[in-house]
Amino acid sequence: MFRLLSKESNIFSIPVYIGILLLIVIGFNFLDFSTLDIISAIITFAGVALGYFCFNAIALNYQTHLPLFLYTAFVFALYPGDLDIGIAVSLFTNSIILLLLTNVDMGMRKNYFILTGALLGLNFIFLPTTWPMAIFVLLHVIGTSDRPGLHVFRLFFGIFLVALSYFGIAYFLGMNSWNPAYFPFEDIHPSKYLKKLIWLIPIGLMLIHAVMDHLRHFNSKSPTSKFKYTFLLIFSLAQLITIVLYMGKNYEYLLLLALPASIIISRMLKFLPKYWMREMGFWLFMFSLALFKLSGYFNFII
C-alpha cells in the first residue's frame, strides 16, 4: 500500500480526493438537516478542500499521493459531522492564510498582508481560542519580510478593518454587552479529557520521531527545506497551543493539526530506512485512527 501511495500524483488527484471529501461530509450530515450544521459543513468542506492545494504550495512531499491520503484519513477520523462553526471557519481561514504565506512571489505576497490580517480578525471573531495563529503569522511576517514594520502595519490594518465592521454591525443589531469569550486568557489550563487520545499515541510518537529526525539532520538539509519545515513546525505549534489549552472534550479541535501532521508523518515514512518500516508505519497510522474513530461509537475507554 505504501508503494502505491508513493507514486507521483497528477492533475486529476486533487479533484478525486475532494470528491471523496464531499462524500465524507455528506455522509456524516445525511440525517441532520439543521441549517447551522449545513452552513458549518459547507465551510468545513471548503476549508479542508483548500488544504489539498496547500500540499503543493508547501512542496515538502514530492507531490505524492501519501500526504493527500493521510490528510483524508485524518479528516474522516476526526470529523464528527456536527462541527462547531468556529472550528469550521478556522479551518477555512487557516487554509487561505497558508496559501497566501507560502506564495513564492514576494511581490504578490506583499499585497496579501491586509487580507491576511482580515482573515485573522475573522478567525478570532468566530473562534477566539485560535489567538496563537495570530502570533504565528506575526512572527512569520517579522522574520521573512524585507520591510517588517510596514507589513506588520498592513497586517494590523486588516485586523482593524474586520474589527470595525464587526463592532459596527453589532452596534446596529443592539448587541451592546461584552462577551467574555473574546478574552480567552482567564481560565487557561491543559485539557483534562485526554483518555480517548490514548488511541492516537502511536501517531504522536511518529510526530515526535519526525521532528527529532529533522533536527538531527538539520545541517544536511537544503535552505529551502529548512525554511519550509520550520514554517510548518511553528504553524503546528500554534495549533497545538490552542488544542492543549482549549480542546476539552471537543476532539474536533484536532482537525487543526490534520494538515501539518499529514505532511510531517508522510515525510517521516518516506525517509525510513527499510521498506517494511514504511509499510508497518503506514498501517499503524491507519489502525490508530480507526480505533480512535470507533472509540467514539463503542466507548472503548471507560
C-alpha positions in Angstrom: 0.0 0.0 0.0 2.8 2.4 0.8 4.5 1.8 -2.5 1.2 2.5 -4.3 0.7 5.8 -2.4 4.3 6.8 -3.0 3.6 7.3 -6.7 3.5 10.8 -8.0 0.1 12.5 -8.0 -1.2 14.2 -11.2 -3.7 17.0 -12.0 -6.6 14.6 -11.5 -5.6 13.5 -8.0 -6.8 16.5 -6.0 -10.3 16.6 -7.6 -10.6 12.9 -6.8 -9.7 13.5 -3.1 -12.0 16.4 -3.0 -14.8 14.2 -4.3 -14.1 11.7 -1.5 -14.1 14.5 1.0 -17.5 15.6 -0.3 -18.8 12.1 0.2 -17.5 12.1 3.8 -19.1 15.4 4.6 -22.4 14.4 3.0 -22.3 11.0 4.7 -21.9 12.5 8.2 -24.6 15.1 7.6 -27.1 12.9 5.8 -29.6 12.6 8.6 -29.1 16.2 10.0 -30.9 19.0 8.3 -30.1 21.7 10.8 -29.4 25.0 8.9 -26.5 25.9 11.1 -24.9 22.4 10.6 -25.3 22.6 6.9 -23.6 26.0 6.9 -20.8 24.6 9.1 -20.5 21.5 6.8 -20.1 23.8 3.7 -17.4 25.9 5.4 -15.7 22.8 6.6 -15.7 21.2 3.2 -14.3 24.4 1.6 -11.6 24.7 4.3 -10.4 21.1 4.1 -10.6 21.1 0.3 -8.4 24.2 0.2 -6.0 22.2 2.4 -5.3 19.8 -0.5 -3.8 22.7 -2.5 -1.6 23.7 0.4 0.4 20.5 -0.1 1.7 21.7 -3.5 2.2 25.2 -2.1 4.4 24.0 0.8 6.0 21.4 -1.5 7.7 19.1 1.1 6.4 15.8 -0.1 7.4 15.5 -3.8 3.8 15.6 -4.9 3.0 12.0 -4.0 -0.4 10.5 -3.0 0.7 9.7 0.5 0.1 13.1 2.2 -3.2 13.5 0.4 -4.3 10.1 1.6 -3.2 10.6 5.2 -4.9 14.0 5.2 -8.2 12.4 4.0 -7.9 9.7 6.7 -7.3 12.3 9.4 -10.5 14.2 8.3 -12.6 11.0 8.2 -11.4 10.0 11.7 -11.7 13.4 13.4 -14.7 15.0 11.6 -17.8 14.4 13.9 -20.4 15.6 11.4 -21.8 18.5 13.5 -18.6 20.5 13.6 -18.7 23.8 15.5 -19.0 26.8 13.2 -16.0 28.4 14.9 -13.7 25.4 14.1 -15.1 25.2 10.6 -14.3 28.9 9.9 -10.8 28.4 11.5 -10.1 25.5 9.1 -11.2 27.7 6.2 -9.2 30.8 7.1 -6.1 28.8 8.1 -6.0 27.2 4.6 -6.3 30.5 2.9 -3.6 32.1 5.2 -1.2 29.2 4.4 -1.8 29.6 0.7 -1.1 33.3 1.0 2.1 33.0 3.1 3.6 30.2 1.0 3.2 32.2 -2.2 6.7 32.1 -3.8 6.2 35.5 -5.4 7.3 38.0 -2.7 5.9 40.9 -4.8 2.4 39.3 -4.7 2.8 38.3 -1.1 3.3 41.9 0.0 -0.2 42.7 -1.3 -1.7 39.9 0.8 -0.9 41.2 4.3 -4.1 43.3 4.7 -6.1 40.2 3.5 -4.2 38.0 5.9 -4.9 40.4 8.8 -8.6 40.5 7.8 -8.7 36.6 7.9 -7.0 36.6 11.3 -9.6 39.0 12.6 -12.4 36.9 11.2 -10.8 33.8 12.7 -10.7 35.4 16.1 -14.4 36.6 15.9 -15.6 33.1 15.2 -13.1 31.2 17.5 -11.2 33.5 19.9 -9.2 30.4 21.2 -7.2 30.5 18.0 -5.3 33.6 19.0 -1.9 31.7 18.8 -2.4 31.7 15.0 -2.1 35.5 15.0 1.3 35.2 16.9 2.5 32.7 14.3 1.6 35.0 11.4 3.2 38.0 13.2 6.5 36.1 13.8 6.4 34.9 10.2 5.9 38.4 8.8 8.7 39.9 11.0 11.1 37.1 10.2 10.6 36.9 6.4 9.7 40.5 5.3 12.1 43.0 3.8 10.1 45.8 5.4 8.6 44.2 8.6 7.4 47.5 10.1 5.3 48.3 7.0 4.0 44.8 6.6 3.1 44.4 10.3 1.1 47.7 10.0 -0.7 46.3 7.0 -1.5 43.1 9.0 -3.0 45.1 11.9 -4.8 47.4 9.5 -6.6 44.3 8.1 -7.5 43.2 11.6 -8.7 46.7 12.4 -11.0 46.8 9.3 -12.7 43.5 10.3 -13.0 44.6 14.0 -14.5 47.9 12.9 -17.0 46.2 10.7 -17.9 43.6 13.4 -18.5 46.2 16.1 -20.4 48.4 13.7 -22.8 45.5 12.8 -23.1 44.5 16.5 -23.9 48.1 17.4 -26.7 48.4 14.8 -28.1 45.0 16.0 -28.2 46.2 19.6 -25.5 43.8 20.8 -24.1 46.1 23.5 -22.8 43.6 26.1 -19.3 42.3 26.2 -18.9 38.5 25.6 -16.2 37.1 28.0 -15.4 34.5 25.2 -13.4 37.3 23.5 -10.9 37.3 26.3 -9.8 33.7 26.4 -7.0 34.2 28.9 -8.7 34.0 32.3 -9.1 30.2 32.9 -6.2 28.7 30.9 -5.3 25.1 31.8 -4.5 22.0 29.9 -7.4 19.7 28.9 -8.4 17.1 31.5 -10.2 14.9 29.0 -7.4 13.0 27.4 -8.4 9.4 27.9 -9.8 9.0 24.4 -6.5 10.2 22.9 -4.7 7.1 24.1 -5.5 5.6 20.6 -3.6 8.4 18.9 -0.4 7.8 21.0 1.3 5.9 18.0 0.7 8.9 15.8 2.0 11.3 18.5 5.2 9.2 18.7 5.6 9.3 14.9 5.4 13.1 15.0 8.0 13.3 17.8 10.3 11.0 15.9 9.8 13.0 12.7 10.7 16.3 14.5 13.8 14.7 16.2 15.0 13.3 12.9 14.6 16.7 11.3 16.7 18.3 14.0 19.2 15.5 13.8 19.8 16.0 10.1 19.1 19.8 10.1 22.5 20.8 8.8 22.4 18.4 5.8 19.1 19.8 4.5 18.8 22.5 1.8 18.0 26.1 2.9 14.6 25.8 1.2 13.7 22.6 3.1 14.9 24.1 6.4 12.7 27.2 5.9 9.6 25.3 4.9 9.9 22.7 7.6 10.5 25.3 10.3 7.5 27.2 8.9 5.4 24.1 9.2 6.6 23.3 12.7 5.8 26.8 14.0 2.4 26.6 12.4 1.8 23.2 14.1 3.0 24.7 17.5 0.4 27.5 17.2 -2.4 24.9 16.6 -1.1 22.7 19.4 -1.2 25.5 21.9 -4.9 26.1 21.0 -5.6 22.3 21.3 -3.8 21.8 24.6 -5.4 24.9 26.3 -8.9 24.9 24.9 -9.9 21.5 23.5 -11.6 20.0 26.5 -14.0 17.3 25.2 -14.2 18.9 21.7 -11.8 16.5 20.0 -12.6 18.0 16.6 -10.1 20.7 17.6 -7.5 18.1 16.4 -8.6 18.8 12.8 -6.5 22.0 13.1 -3.4 19.7 13.1 -4.6 17.5 10.3 -2.7 19.3 7.5 0.7 19.8 9.1 0.6 16.3 10.7 -0.1 14.7 7.3 2.9 16.4 5.8 5.2 15.6 8.7 4.2 11.9 9.0 4.3 11.3 5.3 7.8 12.8 5.1 8.9 10.7 8.0 7.6 7.5 6.4 9.3 8.3 3.1 12.7 8.6 4.8 12.5 5.4 7.0 15.5 3.2 6.1 13.6 0.0 5.4 10.5 -0.6 3.2 8.9 -2.9 5.9 9.2 0.0 8.4 7.4 2.3 6.0 4.6 -0.2 5.4 4.2 -1.0 9.1 4.3 2.7 10.0 1.5 3.4 7.5 -0.8 0.6 8.8 -0.1 1.6 12.4 -1.2 5.1 11.5 -4.4 3.8 9.9 -5.1 1.4 12.7 -4.7 4.2 15.3 -7.1 6.5 13.5 -9.6 3.6 13.1 -9.5 2.8 16.8 -10.0 6.5 17.7 -13.0 6.7 15.4 -14.6 3.5 16.7 -14.0 4.5 20.3 -16.4 7.4 19.8 -19.2 4.9 19.0 -18.4 1.9 21.2 -16.8 3.7 24.2 -13.6 1.6 24.5 -12.4 3.9 27.2 -14.5 4.0 30.4 
